[in-house]
Amino acid sequence: MARKGTILNMGKVQREMSDAWKARKDAKAATTPDDTTPPTRDEADRLAERAAVAVFGPAVLNPAPDASPAMKRAVGPGGKRIPKRKPDATSPSAARKNAKGAKPATERKVSQGAKPKSSMSSREKKPKRVSALDAAAQVLAASEVPMRAKEMIAAMEAKGLWRSPGGKTPEATLYAAIIREIAAKGTAARFKKHERGVFVAGKAS
């Protein structure tokens, strides 16, 4: 519904336009009574401008510039800003970005499943250390004469089969190990007691 002031202004403009038309008609009638031509285009434009200013105010002649297309897109109905839409995952641009950042499945499997083999290979190449009891059995099997534990220790070190890690009495440790094997295996032991503190190779060796 139009406001009351707007209706009054419209009536005022109509009256002014009617008065101007009558004045012009009277002026024309004084010179050429038969002249009934309408006002020119410039006159009509001026009258329309005056009517518009009377109704809407002077701002109607200098309207504000329209917002840029980007602003129009960012502002929705009622002046609310529209949030920027995220690119769809199915769009070509998103697919290209995913293709650049993603690794091939085979490469991921290889990187996850691959384990360093250097440590395993070094363990396999490293020779197994011979125990003092095994080295004593080899030395005694190659000897033609009975030997004491101290003599076996010296022969093992000379042949490079075994070396004491720093024990004070390695011969006592070896003597105890030989006695335990003879007691556990009996005739199947690699050592045989020749006399007190002296051993020879057994049948198992």
Residue pairs with C-beta under 8 A, 6 or more apart in sequence:
6 55
9 54
9 55
10 55
12 54
13 50
13 51
13 54
13 55
16 50
16 51
16 54
17 47
17 51
20 47
21 39
24 39
25 36
28 35
28 37
29 35
38 44
39 47
49 61
52 60
52 61
53 60
53 61
66 72
67 75
73 82
74 81
74 82
75 81
75 82
76 82
87 93
87 94
88 94
89 95
89 98
130 161
130 162
131 162
132 153
132 156
132 162
132 170
132 173
132 174
132 177
133 174
133 177
133 178
133 181
135 156
135 161
135 162
136 149
136 152
136 153
136 156
136 174
136 178
136 191
137 190
137 191
137 201
137 205
138 161
139 147
139 152
139 155
139 156
139 159
139 161
140 147
140 152
140 190
140 191
140 199
140 200
140 201
140 205
141 190
141 201
141 205
143 155
143 201
146 194
146 195
146 198
146 199
146 200
147 155
147 198
147 199
147 200
148 171
148 197
148 198
148 199
149 171
149 172
149 174
149 175
149 178
149 197
149 199
150 171
152 171
152 174
152 199
153 164
153 170
153 171
153 174
156 162
156 163
157 163
157 164
164 170
167 173
175 197
178 191
178 199
181 189
181 190
181 191
182 189
182 191
182 192
182 193
182 202
185 204
187 202
187 203
188 202
188 203
188 204
189 202
189 204
190 201
190 202
190 204
190 205
191 199
191 200
191 201
191 202
191 205
192 199
192 200
192 201
192 202
192 203
193 199
194 200
